[in-house]
């Protein structure tokens, strides 16, 4: 995510120190929030995949016909991480750093 944020950041020229400071604070907090979003969403994604994977192993051991159904649930659980990355990209879409 750091590579995406660093490539999306654009320069702007401010006329007053207040303008530069406000835009830089907004950009910094936006990047920090995006990092938290990706981190927490991937943390919960990992927890979800672990719990569902454990259940999938137990269910598959009892009934082999449930494997595909449980696998689909696990795919939905792992999609939480992708949603977090998409939200973080949207959070940092208007980031501009001053000089």
C-alpha positions as CSV (number, residue, x, y, z in Angstrom):
1,X,0.0,0.0,0.0
2,X,2.9,2.3,0.6
3,X,4.0,2.1,-3.0
4,X,0.4,2.9,-4.2
5,X,0.2,5.9,-1.8
6,X,3.7,7.3,-2.8
7,X,2.7,7.1,-6.5
8,X,-0.6,8.8,-5.9
9,X,0.7,11.7,-4.0
10,X,0.9,14.9,-6.1
11,X,2.7,18.1,-5.5
12,X,1.0,21.4,-5.0
13,X,2.2,24.9,-4.4
14,X,0.7,26.9,-1.6
15,X,1.0,30.6,-1.1
16,X,0.7,30.8,2.7
17,X,2.2,28.5,5.4
18,X,-1.3,27.9,6.8
19,X,-2.5,26.5,3.4
20,X,0.6,24.3,3.1
21,X,0.3,23.1,6.7
22,X,-3.4,22.3,6.4
23,X,-3.0,20.4,3.1
24,X,0.0,18.4,4.5
25,X,-1.9,17.5,7.7
26,X,-4.8,16.4,5.6
27,X,-2.5,14.3,3.4
28,X,-0.7,12.8,6.4
29,X,-3.8,11.8,8.3
30,X,-5.4,10.4,5.1
31,X,-2.3,8.2,4.5
32,X,-2.3,7.1,8.1
33,X,-6.0,6.3,8.0
34,X,-5.4,4.3,4.8
35,X,-2.6,2.3,6.4
36,X,-4.8,1.5,9.4
37,X,-7.7,0.5,7.1
38,X,-5.5,-1.9,5.2
39,X,-3.8,-3.3,8.3
40,X,-7.0,-3.9,10.3
41,X,-8.9,-5.3,7.3
42,X,-6.1,-7.8,6.5
43,X,-5.8,-8.7,10.2
44,X,-9.5,-9.6,10.3
45,X,-9.2,-11.3,6.9
46,X,-6.6,-13.5,8.3
47,X,-8.6,-14.3,11.4
48,X,-11.7,-15.1,9.2
49,X,-9.7,-17.3,6.9
50,X,-8.2,-19.2,9.8
51,X,-11.6,-19.8,11.5
52,X,-13.3,-20.8,8.3
53,X,-10.3,-23.0,7.2
54,X,-10.5,-24.8,10.4
55,X,-14.2,-25.4,10.0
56,X,-13.7,-26.4,6.4
57,X,-11.2,-29.1,7.4
58,X,-13.5,-30.5,10.0
59,X,-16.5,-30.4,7.7
60,X,-14.6,-32.0,4.8
61,X,-13.5,-34.8,7.1
62,X,-17.1,-35.5,7.9
63,X,-18.8,-35.0,4.6
64,X,-16.8,-34.6,1.3
65,X,-19.7,-33.0,-0.5
66,X,-19.4,-29.8,1.6
67,X,-15.9,-28.9,0.4
68,X,-17.0,-26.6,-2.5
69,X,-19.6,-24.9,-0.3
70,X,-17.1,-24.2,2.5
71,X,-14.5,-23.1,0.0
72,X,-16.8,-20.4,-1.4
73,X,-17.4,-19.1,2.2
74,X,-13.6,-19.0,2.6
75,X,-13.2,-17.0,-0.6
76,X,-15.8,-14.5,0.7
77,X,-13.8,-14.2,3.9
78,X,-10.6,-13.5,2.1
79,X,-12.2,-10.8,0.0
80,X,-12.3,-8.6,3.1
81,X,-8.7,-7.8,2.6
82,X,-9.3,-6.7,-1.0
83,X,-12.1,-4.5,0.2
84,X,-9.8,-2.9,2.7
85,X,-7.3,-2.1,-0.1
86,X,-10.0,-0.6,-2.3
87,X,-11.2,1.6,0.5
88,X,-7.7,2.8,1.3
89,X,-7.1,3.7,-2.3
90,X,-10.3,5.8,-2.2
91,X,-9.2,7.4,1.0
92,X,-5.9,8.6,-0.5
93,X,-7.2,9.5,-4.0
94,X,-7.1,13.3,-3.3
95,X,-3.8,13.4,-1.4
96,X,-1.5,16.3,-2.3
97,X,1.7,17.2,-0.5
98,X,3.1,20.7,-0.4
99,X,6.6,22.0,-0.9
